[in-house]
Amino acid sequence: MTLAPTLNGGLKLIPEERQDWLVLLEIAVDASANLAREFGGLMDEDSMWDEIVVPELEAEFSVQRKHVLKAVKKARRAKEKEIVIEPKDADLWYGALNQARLSLEAEYQFGPREFAEPEEIQDPAMRSAFLRDEFYLTLQSLILRYVSTD
């Protein structure tokens, strides 16, 4: 996959292989955990988190996942076969990637990055999740660096 900044302050993703498309589609799958409710478990019972915050977070998280999924599917059908993350879409992409990373960490508990090497991970599912997480982190970094949200 090729990733490059655009002249108008966006980020272009050009999937080159079938696996690239699958990884991009996995963002929505990995982000499908019920993070809003999990965060609620960390809050004081008197905070009314479940009644006030959770519904709003669930709606926002859903919009982020759907936006990314729609963009990937649309690009896959298009002639150009590329995705451009425009400045107006940066928060949606960043949020979906963050959801995916939080969900993967909750499920696999990778731990500190400086000690984890993909070759050391014996379980193929966990290794795959780790590599996706690393890709999501890289994509988030590129969004922060190159996508102008002003």
N, C-alpha and C positions, 0 to 999 in steps of 0.2 A: 504494500500500500504506500502510495506517495502522499505526503502531507506538506502543504506549502501555504504561506500567507498570500493573500490576494492584495491587489493594489487598493481596493476600497475598504481595507481594514477587516477583512474576513479571513477564514481559513478554509482551504480547499482540501478535501479528502478524495483521493482517486484509488478506489479498490482495484487491484490488478488480478487477483485470483479469487476463486470461489471461497476459499477460507477467509479472505478479507471481508467479504460480504457477511459470512456467518458470524464473525467476531463483532461486526457492527450491529447485526440483529440481536446478538446476545446482550447488548447493553440493556435493552428493554426487558429481556428475560431475567438477567441478573438483578435488575432494579425492582423486580416485582415483589420483593418481601414487604411485609407490612411494617415499615420503619416507624411510621407515626405512632402506632400503638406500642411498639417496643420502647420508643422514647418516653411514652407515658408511664411505663413501669419505673422510670427513673425519677419521676416527679412525686411531690408530696400529694397525698390523697385529697387534701383540701384545695389544691391548686386548680381544680376543675379542668384539668388538661384534657381529659376524655370528652368533655362536653363542648369545650370552646376551641381548643387548638387542634385536636386530632382531625376533626372533619375538614378544617381548612388545609392542614398539611396533606391529608389524603387526596384532596382535590388538586392541590398544587403538584404533588408528586405524580399523580395520574396524567396531568397535562404535560409534564416534562417527558415522561415515558412515551406517551402517544406521539408527541411531536418528533422525537428522535426516530421512533419506529416508522412513522409516516414519511419522514425525510429519506430514510434508508430505502424503503420500499419504492418510493417515487424515483429515486436515483437509479435503482436497479432496473426499472422499466424504461428509463430514459435513454436516448441515443448517446448522450455524452458520458453516462455512467460515472458521474461525479457528484459529490455532495459539497455544498458551500455553506459553511456556518457563517452567516451574516451577523453583524454586530447585534441586531435586534433579537437574534436567536441564541446568543451566547449563554445567557443565564439558563435557558431551557436545557441546552446541551450540558452545561457544567453541572446543573442540578441532577440530571439523569445519570451522568457519569458518577457523581458523588453517591447517589442512591445505590448504584451498582457496586461501587467499592465498599460502602458500608455493609451492604448485604453479604458480599463475599467474605469480608473480614469477620462478620458475625458467624457465618457458617464454618469457615475454615481456620480462623484464628492464626493468620500467618505470622504475626508477631513482628519484631523489629526487622526492617528491611536490610540493614547492613549485614545481617547474618544469614539471610535466606537466599539460596541459590536454587534455580529451577531444577538443576541436575540432582540436588539432594532430596528432592521431594519424590518419594516412591509411588504414592498413589496417583495414577494418571488423571483422575478427576480433579484432584487438588492441584496438581501441576498445571493443568489447563486453566483452572480458576486463577491461579497465581499469575500466569502469563497474561490473561485477560486483564487482571487488576493492574499489572504493570503498564499495559497498553492504555487503559483508562486514565491512569495517573499521567502518562506522557501526553495524552490528548488534552487533559485538563491543563497541564502546564503550557501547552501550545496555545490553547484558548486564552489563558491569562496573558501570555506574552504577545500574541499577534492580533487578537480580535479586539478591535476598538469598540468600547461600549459607551463612549462619550456621545 
